[in-house]
Amino acid sequence: MTSPLTVRQESELLAGSASAIALADSVIAGLGLPADGIPVHDPATGQRIASVPDVSAAGAVAELAIADAAGAAWARTTARHRASLLSRWYELIVEHTEEIAHLITREMGKTLAEARGEVKYGSDFVRLYAEEAVRPGGGFRDVPDGGSSLLIKRSPVGLAVLITPWNFPLAMATRKIAPALAAGCPVVVKPATLTPLTTYFVVELARRAGIPAELVRVVTTSNAGDFSDAVLRDPRTRKVSFTGSTPVGKQLLRIASDGVLRTSMELGGNGPLLVFDDADLERAVDGVFAAKLRNGGQSCIAANRIYVQDGIADAFVEAFAERLSASPVGNGFGEGVAVGPLIDERAVREMRALTDEAIADGAELRTGGATYEGPGQFFAPTVLDRVPAESRVANVEIFGPIAAIQRFSSEEEGIARANDTEFGLAGYVFTENLDRALNVADALETGLVGINQGVPSNAAAPFGGVKQSGLGREGSAEGLEEYQNVRFYNVARRASAEL
């Protein structure tokens, strides 16, 4: 077992951050949440910071009924009206960037700098769909045999149930809510109970923007299974969008199949990252750091299996281990902190188990591999070199700050090993050869590829996976289509009079 690092007292973790925490807590106090219910904890301190309602299955169906009743009027509004309200919502999110960022750091733990980045990313979805709302798809064409013309239109799919994860509490909410509203759909949102506060606040901002309170309903519950079974089997539900694990996604798909619901599933990943011999070393280290350590590695598109070609491997591992060992760990409010806490104690135990098992399997520990004593859920950024392909850390979604490095010889070998998984969400390629970059990207069985960059996500991009990493797309115009039905009118045409 690896030994813990220096004891970190709560006073040290919170040094210089009292005012920042006070700002977050003032936002929480303004939400008007109940004193009793599901507890929400700060992962950096272990402190209970709030409670949220524990809604029963019957209560969730009641909220669904409220949203559905409001949806009929919303579907009849003009695209311009919906766009104007979304634009105002975007403006309010931007105006409250600091409050939202501090709230994210307080309940989720990511550094304040990353939280501000999430506000930018999450608000971009609202702005994008304010713009897309007034550009509805459709068309007009003549039937090839003549005699009639086809008018192709889009209509809202109907009530949407949106289930969001804990790791990006703002961006995952706006990425689902904004296109649904732009398309004319009412929504019920169930945020993860680990980080529900940001969702409550950003939905309150939507109400301030003029979006009807009945149209977007937030439901928190300690019994996700009962919630899903009740709302997905309700005949008023026509769409479900879920971001989370593949096993849970499969369960939701089974329920959704009974009602033939439209589904968007952004599920688990096992992201391969390939560093070729001709990669720029500094650029590769920076990119892999972002792909691996963003959000402390708690990202579905995090680099999970890092493959480095033999010729550059020693230099890369040395530079990368040095970079990680010099990355300060601590409370996300702390100045200069690069890696915040993990979300809970279970996550810390899993990181330690993965590290210890990999070392027992023959992997070389280059840095990290230890927990911290004291308050909070922290694990040191870790580099494991020469990880055996059969080791568990090379075959599960890590979701933490462990870089599991394997080595490869040829391009063909690298591609084959990268694709040797049932998942296909994100992949990464680092090379200075343009032909190789594009050829390898084409060969990777993933929904998105970062080429010489570690943060490929963008609101304008159609985000989603292949294989067991999911169905459907979020973001871009394709994300709007997920909330629309395609219909056509066949209009009979009289033949023109002969001249």
N, C-alpha and C positions, 0 to 999 in steps of 0.2 A: 504494500500500500504506500502511496506517496504521502509525504508528511505535509501538514498545513504550513502556510507561510506565516509571516509575522502577524501577531494579533492586531486587529484593527478595531479600535474602540469607536463607539457611535459618535463621540465628540469629534474624532478625527475625520470620520466619513462625512460629517455634516459641516466641517469647518468652512466658513465663508459662504454657506448656502442657506442660511436662515431666512434671508429675505426672499430668496427664490422659492423656498418651500412655503413661505407665508402667502406668496402670490397664488401658488397652486391650491393651497388650502382655502383661500378666499373664494376661488372659483367653485370648489367643491361645496362650500357652505351655501353658495348661491343657487345650487341645484335643487335644494329643498328635498333631499332624499330622506328616507325614514331612518330613525335611530337603530332599529332592528331590521334584520334581513340577512342577505348574503354579504359577508364581510369582504372588503377590498383592502389589500395590504400593499405597502410600499416594499418592493423586493430588496431595496438597498438598506432598509432598516428593520424590516419585519413588523413595522408599526401598522396597526389597523387605522386606515385613513377615512373610511366611509363604509356605509352599508347601502345595498340597493334592494329593491323589492324582489321577493321570491314569488313569482307569479305561477299559479297553478295552470294546468292544461286548460281548464275551463276559463280561467282568466285570459289566457292567450287567445282562445277562440273569441272571447268577447272583444278583445282589441282588434282582432282580425275583422270582426263585423263592423267596427267603427271605421276602419280604413276602407273596407269595401264599399260602405255606404258613401263615403266621401269620394271614392274613385269615379263614380259615374259622372259627377259634375266636372271633375278634373279632366276626364277624357274628352269632354266637350269643349274645353278651353282651347284657345288658339295657340299655335306653336310660339307666336310672338309673346303672348302672355306668360307661358311657361318659361321661356328664355329670359324674360325680364326678371322674374322672381329668382331664377337660378343665378343670374348675374348679380343680383343684390345679395344672395347668400354667399357667393364667392367673395364679394367685397367685405362682408362682415367677417368671414373667416380670416381674410388677410388683415383686417383691422385688429383682430384678436389673436394674431400670431403668437405673441408672447404668452398670453394666458393659456392657449391651447398647448403650446410647446411645454410649458411648465407642468401642465396637467399630465401630458403624456409621460414625461420623465418621472413624475411622482408615482403614477400607477403602474408603469411598465418598466422603468428603469434605464432606458436608453439615455445616452448623453444628451445634454441640452442642445448641442450642435446638431446631432442627428434628429432630434425631435423637431427642431426648426425646419430641417430638410424635409421631414415628413409632412409638416404643414404645407410647405410649398408644393410637394408632390400631390398631397391629397386635395388641395384647393384647385390644382390644375385640372382635375377631373370635373369639378363643378364648372369651371370656366369653359372647358372643352364641350361639355354637353349643353351649356347655355348656347354655344355656337352651333352645335349639331342639331339642336331642336328645331331650328328654322331652316334646316336643309334635309327635309325628309326624303327618303328614297321613294322611287316610284318610276313610272314610265308609261309610254303610249306606243303601241305598235299595231300594225295591220296583220291580220291572220294571213298566212301565206297563200291559202286557197281562195282568199277574197271573201267578200260578203259580210265581213264584220271586222271590228277593231277591238283591241284589248287595252283596257285602262288598268294599270297595276298600281295599287295603293298599299300603304302601310297603316296598321291600326294597333293600338296598345294591346298587349297580350292579356292584361288584366292584373289581378292582385298578385303581388310578388312577395314571397317570403325570403328574406335576406339573412344569412347566418354568417357572421364575421369572426375572425380569429383574434387572438390577444396581441399578436406581435406588432401589428401596425394599426392601432385602434382608430386612427383618423382616416388614413388612406383607404383601408379596406371598406370602411363604411361609405365614404363618398364615391368610391369606384363602383359601388352597387346602387346607392340611392340616386345619384345624379342621373344616370341613364334611364333608370326606371321612371323618374319624374319627368324627364325630357320626353319620353315616349308617351306619357299620359297614364302611367300606372300608379296605383296606391301601393304602399309598402308596409310590411311589418318587419322590423329589424331586431334580430336577437344577437347582441354582442356577447363575446366571451365574458364570463363572470370574473375572470382575473383582471380584465381591463375595460370595464363598462363605462367609466366616468366620461371619457372623451366623447363617446357616442351620445350620451345624454346631453353634453354641452353643445356639440355641433348641431344636433337636431333642434335644440333650443334656439340656436342662431338661425336655423332655417325658418322657424316660426317667426322670429323677429323680422326676417326678410319678407314675410307675407305669405309663405307657404302654409296652407291650412294645417292646423295642429292635428286634425283628424286624419290627415292624409299619410303621415309618417308616424307610426307607433313603435315605440321602443319597448321590448319585453325582455326582462332578465329572469332567469329561472335556474334553480339548482338541479332540475330534472330535464335535461336536454332531450332524453329519449321520449318522454311523455309529450313534451312540447312538439317535437317533430311529428310524432304519430298523429297528434290532434290536428295541427294546422295543415299538414300536407294531405291529410285525408278529407279535409273540409272541401266541399265542392266549389266554394268560392275561390279557392287558391288555384291559380293557373300557372305559376312560375316559382321555381326555387333556385336560388343562387347560394352556393356554399363554398367557403374557403376553409380548408382544414385537411385532416388526414385522409388517406385513401380508404382505410377500413370504414370510417364513418361515412364518407362519401358513397361508398357502395351500399350501405344501409339506407341512406336517403334515396338513392336511385331505385332501390327495390320498392320503397313506399311510393315514390313518385310515379313509378310505372303503373300502379293501380289506377291513378287518376290521369294518366297520359299527360303529365305536366311537362312544360318546357323546363329544361335544366341547364344550369351553368355550374360546372364543378372544377374548382381550382384545387387540386389535391397534392399529395406528397411529391417530393423530389429526391433525387440522388445525383445532384448535378456534377457532371464530369468537367474538369478544367485541364486543358493540355497546354504545357509550356514547351515549345520546340527549341532546338538548339540555336536557331537563328533569332530568337526573341531578344529584344532589348532588355537587359537584365533589370535595370532600374525601373523601366516601365512595367515589366512583368511583376516585380515585387510590389509596386504600388497597386497594380490592378488586382493581384491575387489577395493582397491585404483587404482591399475593398470588398471583393467577392466573398471572402471568408469571414471577416470580422465585422462587417456592417451589422448593426443591431446585435453585436456580440455573437454573431453566427446564427442568431435565431430568425432565420429567414428561409422561406421555402425555396428560394432560388440561390441560396448560399452554395459556394463551391464545396462539394461534399467529398469527392474523390479527385485528388490533385495528382495528375500524371506529369512528370517532368522528364524530358528526354535526357539520355545518358550524358551527352556532351556538356550540358549546362547544369546538370543536377547538383553537383557539389557546390558550385558557386551560388546557385539559387538557394539551396537549403541553408547555407551559411548566412546569406544576406537576409533571408526571410526570417530565420530564427532570431537574428539580431534585431530585426524590426519589431517582432512580436515581444521579445523580452524587454524592449525599451518602451512598451506601450503601457502607460499608467492605468491601473485598474481601481475603480472606486465608485462612489455615488455619482450618478449622472449629472448632478448639479455642480460637482467639483470642477474647479478650473484646471484645464489641461488633461482631464480624464479622457482616455481613448476607449475604454471598455467598461461598460456598466455591469450591473448584476444580471444573473440569470433570473428567470421569472419566478422560480420557486425552488424549494429544497429538493424536490424530486428531480429536477433538471440537474442540479449540482451532483446528486448521487449518480445519475446516469453518465455525466462527463467523467467522473472519477472511475466508474466501472469500465467504460470504454477505453480509457487510458491504461488502466491496469491490465485489462485483458489483451490489449494490443502489445504491450511490453512483454507479457507472458508468451505471446505468439511469436515474438522475435523482432518487433519494431524497435527502433532506436529513439529514445526520448531526447530531443535536442533542446527544448526549453519548456517551462511550465509544468503541467501535470499535477498541480497541487491546489488544494482549497485554502480558504482563509478562515481563521478563527475570528470570532467576534460577530456582530450583528450583520445581517444581510446575506444574500445568496450569491457568493462570488466564486469564480473558478479562473485560474490563471490561463491566459492565452497559451496554447500548447502546440508544439510542432512534433509530430511523430514521423520519422523518416524510415524508408524501406519497410513500409507496412505490408505484411503479407496479404495477398488478394482475398484469402479466405477469412481474414480477421473480421470480427463483427463490425468494427469501426469503418471498414471499407464496404459494408453492405447494408447499413441502415442510414436513415436520415439523421445526421448528428444533432443538428439544432443547438449548436453551442460552439465555443471558441477553440475547437480542436481542428488543426490542419493535418489531415492524414495523407501523407505523400507516398506515392509509388513511382517507380521509374520504368521507362519504356525505351525501346531501341528505334523502331521504325515508325513511319507515319501510319502504315497499315495496322501495326500492333496497337498503336495508341487509339485509333478509331475503333477497332474491334473491342478493346477493353472498355472504352468510354460507353459503347452501346450495349454492353453486357449487363443490362439491368431491365427490370420491368417498368421503370419510370422514365419519363421524358419531358421534364419541365424546362430547365435551363441548362445550357452548356457554355463553355468558354474556350477561346483559342487565343494563344499569344504567339505571334510570329511576325517577322518583318517582311515575309514573302506574301504578296497579295494573292497570287494564285493559290498558294497553300491555304491561306486564311479562308478564302471562299470555298475551295474544294472540301476542306475539312468541315466547315460550317454546313455545307450541303449534305455531308455524309452523317453528321450527328443526328440522332433520332430524338430531337428535342423541339419544343415549341418556340423557343427563342435562343439566340446565341449572342454572347458578348464577344466581340473581336477586339482584342487589345484594350478592353475596358472591363471593369468589374461591377459596374452598376448599369445594366442594360435597360432597366425599366423606364418607361416614359408614358405619360398619360395619352400621348398620341399613338402609342403602339398597341397592337392587338395582343394582349397578354393571355397566355394559356398554354397548356401542355398537350402532349400526345401520350399514347400508350396508357398506363395506369396513373398518369399525372393529371388526367381530367378531360373535360368536354367543354366546348364553348370558348368564347373570348371575352375579355374585359378590357376597357379602354378603346379609344379610336372609334371610328364609325361602326366597326364591327360590334363593339360593345353595345351600341344603341340598338342594333338589329336583334340582339338577344331578347329585347323587351317588346318586339314588334311582331305582329302577324303580317304575312304577305297575302294580299287578296287581289282578285282581278274581277273586272266587269267586262263581259263580252257584249259589245254594242253592235246590233245588227245595222248594216248599211244598205241603203237602196242603191241599185246600180245607177250609174250616171245615164242620163238621157242621151240617146244617140243624136249626134249633130247631123 
